[in-house]
Amino acid sequence: MRIPEEMVNQILAHARHDVSEERCGLIGGIAGEARLFIPTTNVLRSPTRFRMDPTEQWQAFQTFEASGLELIAIVHSHPGGPPTPSPTDLAEFAYPGVLYLIASPAPNDWQLRAFWLDEGTIREEPLEICRNPSA
């Protein structure tokens, strides 16, 4: 997936904003190119699980549709790690064909990694971070 550096910074700022709970959001794009990140509220307020506010999630889907975008990624944080999908992530997985991006603490700052979840298997997907989104 191609993702603008500015969007990565937005996602990591959202994740760092409150490390007492997992933070979440959605990315809309076209053909694997991220165009819009919409943060959402984690209604569970949990440090180990997330559930997006259903109204915010619906509004994000409507925004994507109105903008000619499709859902290409679900973002959430693991404030206490790990930097990979958890057993809970696998158990609650509900969007086949959509990347899962996980923001987590790293030795020097925070990192963002992407994964395909499919029938209980996990496969990491490289993120192509671009400085100029039109490049």
ZADO-1210 file (C-alpha; in nm, 4 decimals, padded with zeros to 6 digits):
<atoms>
<atom x="00.0000" y="00.0000" z="00.0000" code="MET" pos="1"/>
<atom x="00.1205" y="00.3511" z="-00.0835" code="ARG" pos="2"/>
<atom x="00.0591" y="00.5961" z="00.1972" code="ILE" pos="3"/>
<atom x="00.1556" y="00.9638" z="00.2225" code="PRO" pos="4"/>
<atom x="00.4078" y="01.0461" z="00.4936" code="GLU" pos="5"/>
<atom x="00.1703" y="01.3149" z="00.6225" code="GLU" pos="6"/>
<atom x="-00.1001" y="01.0498" z="00.6739" code="MET" pos="7"/>
<atom x="00.1434" y="00.8247" z="00.8618" code="VAL" pos="8"/>
<atom x="00.2188" y="01.1214" z="01.0890" code="ASN" pos="9"/>
<atom x="-00.1572" y="01.1783" z="01.1442" code="GLN" pos="10"/>
<atom x="-00.2109" y="00.8129" z="01.2329" code="ILE" pos="11"/>
<atom x="00.0829" y="00.8030" z="01.4751" code="LEU" pos="12"/>
<atom x="-00.0275" y="01.1311" z="01.6395" code="ALA" pos="13"/>
<atom x="-00.3770" y="00.9827" z="01.6815" code="HIS" pos="14"/>
<atom x="-00.2257" y="00.6670" z="01.8377" code="ALA" pos="15"/>
<atom x="-00.0007" y="00.8612" z="02.0762" code="ARG" pos="16"/>
<atom x="-00.2790" y="01.0996" z="02.1824" code="HIS" pos="17"/>
<atom x="-00.4123" y="00.8649" z="02.4503" code="ASP" pos="18"/>
<atom x="-00.2051" y="00.5565" z="02.5277" code="VAL" pos="19"/>
<atom x="-00.4527" y="00.4334" z="02.7893" code="SER" pos="20"/>
<atom x="-00.6643" y="00.2804" z="02.5111" code="GLU" pos="21"/>
<atom x="-00.6379" y="00.1437" z="02.1591" code="GLU" pos="22"/>
<atom x="-00.7054" y="00.4181" z="01.9058" code="ARG" pos="23"/>
<atom x="-00.8710" y="00.3390" z="01.5736" code="CYS" pos="24"/>
<atom x="-00.9693" y="00.4725" z="01.2340" code="GLY" pos="25"/>
<atom x="-01.0282" y="00.3989" z="00.8675" code="LEU" pos="26"/>
<atom x="-00.8363" y="00.4685" z="00.5476" code="ILE" pos="27"/>
<atom x="-01.0053" y="00.5268" z="00.2149" code="GLY" pos="28"/>
<atom x="-00.8189" y="00.5010" z="-00.1101" code="GLY" pos="29"/>
<atom x="-00.8025" y="00.3782" z="-00.4652" code="ILE" pos="30"/>
<atom x="-00.6094" y="00.0779" z="-00.5971" code="ALA" pos="31"/>
<atom x="-00.3904" y="00.0419" z="-00.2881" code="GLY" pos="32"/>
<atom x="-00.3124" y="00.4129" z="-00.2598" code="GLU" pos="33"/>
<atom x="-00.4232" y="00.5735" z="00.0670" code="ALA" pos="34"/>
<atom x="-00.6025" y="00.9053" z="00.0184" code="ARG" pos="35"/>
<atom x="-00.7966" y="00.9794" z="00.3393" code="LEU" pos="36"/>
<atom x="-00.7557" y="00.8819" z="00.7058" code="PHE" pos="37"/>
<atom x="-01.0599" y="00.9230" z="00.9292" code="ILE" pos="38"/>
<atom x="-00.9995" y="00.8680" z="01.3016" code="PRO" pos="39"/>
<atom x="-01.2836" y="00.7082" z="01.4972" code="THR" pos="40"/>
<atom x="-01.3658" y="00.6675" z="01.8640" code="THR" pos="41"/>
<atom x="-01.2968" y="00.3374" z="02.0376" code="ASN" pos="42"/>
<atom x="-01.6242" y="00.2858" z="02.2246" code="VAL" pos="43"/>
<atom x="-01.4682" y="00.0076" z="02.4367" code="LEU" pos="44"/>
<atom x="-01.2050" y="00.2475" z="02.5790" code="ARG" pos="45"/>
<atom x="-00.9827" y="-00.0585" z="02.6219" code="SER" pos="46"/>
<atom x="-00.6029" y="-00.0823" z="02.6111" code="PRO" pos="47"/>
<atom x="-00.6283" y="-00.4250" z="02.4407" code="THR" pos="48"/>
<atom x="-00.9416" y="-00.4118" z="02.2193" code="ARG" pos="49"/>
<atom x="-01.1213" y="-00.1691" z="01.9951" code="PHE" pos="50"/>
<atom x="-01.4674" y="-00.1255" z="01.8523" code="ARG" pos="51"/>
<atom x="-01.5333" y="00.1758" z="01.6349" code="MET" pos="52"/>
<atom x="-01.8204" y="00.4063" z="01.7154" code="ASP" pos="53"/>
<atom x="-02.0846" y="00.2767" z="01.4689" code="PRO" pos="54"/>
<atom x="-02.2112" y="00.6235" z="01.3771" code="THR" pos="55"/>
<atom x="-01.8589" y="00.7494" z="01.3054" code="GLU" pos="56"/>
<atom x="-01.7830" y="00.4341" z="01.1084" code="GLN" pos="57"/>
<atom x="-02.0969" y="00.4794" z="00.8958" code="TRP" pos="58"/>
<atom x="-02.0136" y="00.8471" z="00.8379" code="GLN" pos="59"/>
<atom x="-01.6619" y="00.7501" z="00.7264" code="ALA" pos="60"/>
<atom x="-01.8058" y="00.4986" z="00.4773" code="PHE" pos="61"/>
<atom x="-02.0375" y="00.7694" z="00.3442" code="GLN" pos="62"/>
<atom x="-01.7459" y="01.0127" z="00.3099" code="THR" pos="63"/>
<atom x="-01.5425" y="00.7528" z="00.1214" code="PHE" pos="64"/>
<atom x="-01.8322" y="00.6788" z="-00.1141" code="GLU" pos="65"/>
<atom x="-01.8981" y="01.0489" z="-00.1810" code="ALA" pos="66"/>
<atom x="-01.5265" y="01.0952" z="-00.2574" code="SER" pos="67"/>
<atom x="-01.5042" y="00.7962" z="-00.4921" code="GLY" pos="68"/>
<atom x="-01.2887" y="00.6036" z="-00.2444" code="LEU" pos="69"/>
<atom x="-01.3135" y="00.2548" z="-00.1042" code="GLU" pos="70"/>
<atom x="-01.2174" y="00.1193" z="00.2352" code="LEU" pos="71"/>
<atom x="-00.8604" y="-00.0062" z="00.1967" code="ILE" pos="72"/>
<atom x="-00.7385" y="-00.0253" z="00.5580" code="ALA" pos="73"/>
<atom x="-00.8478" y="-00.0399" z="00.9196" code="ILE" pos="74"/>
<atom x="-00.6097" y="00.1265" z="01.1627" code="VAL" pos="75"/>
<atom x="-00.5705" y="00.0648" z="01.5318" code="HIS" pos="76"/>
<atom x="-00.3011" y="00.0993" z="01.7928" code="SER" pos="77"/>
<atom x="-00.1440" y="-00.1414" z="02.0362" code="HIS" pos="78"/>
<atom x="-00.0257" y="00.1042" z="02.3031" code="PRO" pos="79"/>
<atom x="00.1382" y="-00.1751" z="02.5028" code="GLY" pos="80"/>
<atom x="00.2431" y="-00.3812" z="02.2005" code="GLY" pos="81"/>
<atom x="00.2800" y="-00.6147" z="02.0267" code="PRO" pos="82"/>
<atom x="00.3523" y="-00.4580" z="01.6855" code="PRO" pos="83"/>
<atom x="00.1645" y="-00.7448" z="01.5184" code="THR" pos="84"/>
<atom x="-00.2000" y="-00.8605" z="01.5175" code="PRO" pos="85"/>
<atom x="-00.3108" y="-01.0076" z="01.8481" code="SER" pos="86"/>
<atom x="-00.5249" y="-01.3192" z="01.8977" code="PRO" pos="87"/>
<atom x="-00.8149" y="-01.0788" z="01.9658" code="THR" pos="88"/>
<atom x="-00.7516" y="-00.9038" z="01.6324" code="ASP" pos="89"/>
<atom x="-00.7705" y="-01.2403" z="01.4544" code="LEU" pos="90"/>
<atom x="-01.0833" y="-01.3469" z="01.6433" code="ALA" pos="91"/>
<atom x="-01.2662" y="-01.0193" z="01.5707" code="GLU" pos="92"/>
<atom x="-01.1452" y="-00.9826" z="01.2099" code="PHE" pos="93"/>
<atom x="-01.4428" y="-00.8886" z="00.9910" code="ALA" pos="94"/>
<atom x="-01.3233" y="-00.7235" z="00.6677" code="TYR" pos="95"/>
<atom x="-01.1603" y="-00.9644" z="00.4198" code="PRO" pos="96"/>
<atom x="-00.9567" y="-00.7870" z="00.1526" code="GLY" pos="97"/>
<atom x="-00.8834" y="-00.4903" z="00.3787" code="VAL" pos="98"/>
<atom x="-00.5406" y="-00.4255" z="00.5304" code="LEU" pos="99"/>
<atom x="-00.5011" y="-00.3948" z="00.9055" code="TYR" pos="100"/>
<atom x="-00.2544" y="-00.1247" z="01.0088" code="LEU" pos="101"/>
<atom x="-00.1152" y="-00.1366" z="01.3617" code="ILE" pos="102"/>
<atom x="00.0554" y="00.1564" z="01.5307" code="ALA" pos="103"/>
<atom x="00.2727" y="00.0575" z="01.8245" code="SER" pos="104"/>
<atom x="00.5604" y="00.1890" z="02.0345" code="PRO" pos="105"/>
<atom x="00.9085" y="00.1262" z="01.8960" code="ALA" pos="106"/>
<atom x="01.2473" y="00.1893" z="02.0579" code="PRO" pos="107"/>
<atom x="01.2795" y="00.5489" z="01.9315" code="ASN" pos="108"/>
<atom x="00.9166" y="00.6504" z="01.8641" code="ASP" pos="109"/>
<atom x="00.6126" y="00.4743" z="01.7216" code="TRP" pos="110"/>
<atom x="00.5912" y="00.2499" z="01.4155" code="GLN" pos="111"/>
<atom x="00.3188" y="00.1640" z="01.1679" code="LEU" pos="112"/>
<atom x="00.2970" y="-00.1836" z="01.0130" code="ARG" pos="113"/>
<atom x="00.0403" y="-00.3403" z="00.7774" code="ALA" pos="114"/>
<atom x="-00.0984" y="-00.6932" z="00.7724" code="PHE" pos="115"/>
<atom x="-00.3337" y="-00.9081" z="00.5726" code="TRP" pos="116"/>
<atom x="-00.5481" y="-01.1308" z="00.7948" code="LEU" pos="117"/>
<atom x="-00.6972" y="-01.4264" z="00.6124" code="ASP" pos="118"/>
<atom x="-00.8550" y="-01.7371" z="00.7619" code="GLU" pos="119"/>
<atom x="-00.6432" y="-01.7205" z="01.0748" code="GLY" pos="120"/>
<atom x="-00.3176" y="-01.6472" z="00.8953" code="THR" pos="121"/>
<atom x="-00.1176" y="-01.3259" z="00.9172" code="ILE" pos="122"/>
<atom x="00.0949" y="-01.1883" z="00.6339" code="ARG" pos="123"/>
<atom x="00.2834" y="-00.8602" z="00.6654" code="GLU" pos="124"/>
<atom x="00.2461" y="-00.6139" z="00.3782" code="GLU" pos="125"/>
<atom x="00.5145" y="-00.3518" z="00.3153" code="PRO" pos="126"/>
<atom x="00.4047" y="00.0092" z="00.3361" code="LEU" pos="127"/>
<atom x="00.5386" y="00.2401" z="00.0679" code="GLU" pos="128"/>
<atom x="00.5581" y="00.5771" z="00.2425" code="ILE" pos="129"/>
<atom x="00.5682" y="00.8602" z="-00.0066" code="CYS" pos="130"/>
<atom x="00.6667" y="01.2183" z="00.0689" code="ARG" pos="131"/>
<atom x="00.4645" y="01.3591" z="-00.2179" code="ASN" pos="132"/>
<atom x="00.1259" y="01.1830" z="-00.2501" code="PRO" pos="133"/>
<atom x="00.0971" y="01.2685" z="-00.6188" code="SER" pos="134"/>
<atom x="00.4375" y="01.1121" z="-00.6969" code="ALA" pos="135"/>
</atoms>
